[in-house]
Amino acid sequence: MPVKTPKQRRILARTGTETFVGRGEPMREITALGSPRGSQSGLLLFAAPQAGVSELLRQSFDELFRQRGGPAPVYFAFSRTDAANTAAARRFLQTFLTQTVAHRRDDPALVSAMPTLRTLLDLAAPQDYEWVERLIQDFERAQDEGDERALVRLCLGAPQQAAAAGVRTLVMFDDVHLTERLRGEVALAPAAAQAALQSGVPFVLAGPRRRLLDLLNGAAQLVPLEGLRKLHLERLKEPDARTLVDGLAKRLGLRVSDETRDLIVQQLEGSPYLITALLDAAREAGAHLESFRDFQSLYVDELLGGRVQRRYASVLEEVAPSLTLRRGLLRVLYESASGTGGKAPAEAWMKRLGADAVEFERVMRLLHMHELASFHATYVEATPTTTWRDFLRVSYRLQVAASPRALVVADTLVETLKRAPRTMARHYRREAALKLGDVMRGFNFEGVPASLLRPDLYAQKYRGLPREEVQAGLDAEAETLPLPQIVHAASCASFHPPIEQFCDEERCSVAHGFESGEYAEGVEVVWIAAEVESKLEAGRALTGLWLDRLEQVAQACGFERVRFWLVSREGFSAEAAELLNERDAYGSSREQLEHLSARLGGGGAWAREAGGAADEFAIELPMSEDTELIAAHTVEQIARRMEFQPEAINQIKTALVEACINAAEHSLSPERKIYNRFRVEGDKLVITVSSRGLSVPVSLPENGVAHAERQNGDGAKGRRGWGLKLIRTLMDDVEFERVDDGTRLRMTKYLRK
């Protein structure tokens, strides 16, 4: 029988290893500091808000503690309860000795016992007794003398004393930013950094990414920090966040549907803290999360009085301790977060808060550190996350506007439920984006076939040809266009926020680069690329509209030498291609982009599609705006693999788009979903589109093909019947049928080489 691996006992960690996900690489970097081969003595850990940095350090402590023969791990978190530097220094010394003695004794239970210093002396191993006793005696003498600087220096120098006695340690300082709140003459954060650097032992200094370096600058004049390794901890990536939700749900005994899990990940923006807090709350309430309504009901409860409310309320109280200031700040934050843009002069904020310059600077520093606003000396910009914005709205209505609590609960629940499908649709659109910024980052002075950026040339040479012939033609193409070397690329919205009125952030990018190897002003160039949404070839009017928009971006940003590049999945009409040439702009279809990316050695969004040799594929889509484009994108990849001709691929995509639109427009589905299944059967592709719920009655002719028309007036006819008739002309076989819980449309296209 197989032997079961015993479950590892937690020491400081608060979650099991099965739900500690997405942190393997940073944890390896931390634990590697204890290796004799480690090239860096220390590490600065810059953490995003609610990224779970404390749990990362605690998990690292447990891992190091279990590795016998390595350094003794020490985890110390600064705390608001210390009040003074001397209290924090005393607690560090006790923590250091406790955890070091526990490791040397291989006694994990001692870590949480926190015995007195004299008790630790009795517990110390014989070989450690001398240096521990000397350290305790020096501490007691310094404490009696009342010299703060000497006491802080002695306590923080404990790792150096241990190292002199041959005891290796790895010290992890957490919440370094809290040292700002401690009373005393010594700047504790720089003192801790200086002591750690001078000790020669490996260490970690962790804190908010917007504040850590500023706090440590005081030590830079004494010991340089530039040589230290820097590690940035972000919120979880989407796959890791989904794994976390699944793992927590299993451990807590919760039923969470896949759809709700994905909404949790999107709405909570991958925050380990928020995900854990919400699922813990669900367990305590005995509430399963099997629908959007289940989750949003729990979410609203948490906003009004649960862990989320307490967490954000504590941040607000830290920033604005007095009730008057807090109410004023709540009003300003709410109005800024609710407006478009969110920027305002700093003087206006200070005037509205009624704060003097010193108090205003303190408030702005804390808001900036928590990333609830960005303070840029002359202006303030609100940068709220979804959850923080919801908290502000609820708190403002209850505390400032004095709205009835029942009304606030009802309104918030309704709004979050209406927002949920939009959130998921935004996610789907983001995933389906071509990621033009990633493509342009691969530009490095290559010369590429001109037809890849000129739709008219591509249509003349390669329209309708098999992929292999296109590749051969591109290889032999004489006319090439030089690409620049791109040194920086970012979303267009980060340069010009108004562009978000017209497209998602991921669908428009700005890239700065040079057209030759000489980095000089005369060869500097800016590429602005946008993904044009069109179900068919983009026409002249749409192309002109987007060129005008990009021209406005260039003018607003002061870009002088600019190249515009439009990408439309289905390409451009002849008239649109003519306009691109007239305005000296580039254009590409998705097919051209694939060839271009392959030549650059990269891959766009299509490179992430599932491969394999499966005969059947299935996707599930919400009934919301433009989700049929996701289905069309999927079937295009399958049809390409089957080597359908471009014309046939366009027919398949158009038929599927019509089928999805019909399902969305005419289904009374209770779950608002469309199920698409694609099956490869030899020389044919079979597509099934189904939805649950009722549907408009249809008449099935003898050959099984539906000729449906809505029967409530001439003006209401047309749309559905036209869609099905179009589908029939595009596909080889079409069958429409009613099933027990909805409707099903089966379409077949035969492969003709």
Secondary structure, DSSP 8 states (H G I E B T S, - for coil): ----------SS-SS-GGG--S-HHHHHHHHGGGSTT-S-SEEEEEE-TTS-HHHHHHHHHHHHHHSTTS-EEEEEE--GGG-BHHHHHHHHHHHHHHHHHHHHHT-GGGGGT---HHHHHHHS-GGGHHHHHHHHHHHHHHHHHT-HHHHHHHHHTHHHHHHHTT--EEEEEE-GGGGGG-BSSS-HHHHHHHHHHHH-S-EEEEEETTTHHHHHHHHHTTS--TTSEEEEE----HHHHHHHHHHHHHHHT--B-HHHHHHHHHHTTT-HHHHHHHHHHHHHHT--B-SHHHHHHHHHHHHHHSHHHHHHHHHHHHH--SHHHHHHHHHHHHHHHHSSS-EEEHHHHHHHHT--HHHHHHHHHHHHHTTSEEE-SSEEEE---HHHHHHHHHHIIIIIS---HHHHHHHHHHHHHHHHHHHHHHHHHHHHS--HHHHHHT-BS-EEEGGGT-HHHHHHHHTT--HHHHHHHHHH---EEE--EEEEEEEHHHH-GGGGGTS-GGGEEEEEEESSSS--GGGEEEEEEEEE--SS-B-HHHHHHHHHHHHHHHHHHT-SSEEEEEEETT-B-HHHHHHHHHTT-EEE-HHHHHHHHHHHT---GGGGS--S--SEEEEEEESSTTTHHHHHHHHHHHHHHTT--HHHHHHHHHHHHHHHHHHHHH---SS-EEEEEEEEETTEEEEEEEEES--------TTS-------S-GGGSSHHHHHHHHHHHHSSEEEEEEETTEEEEEEEEE---
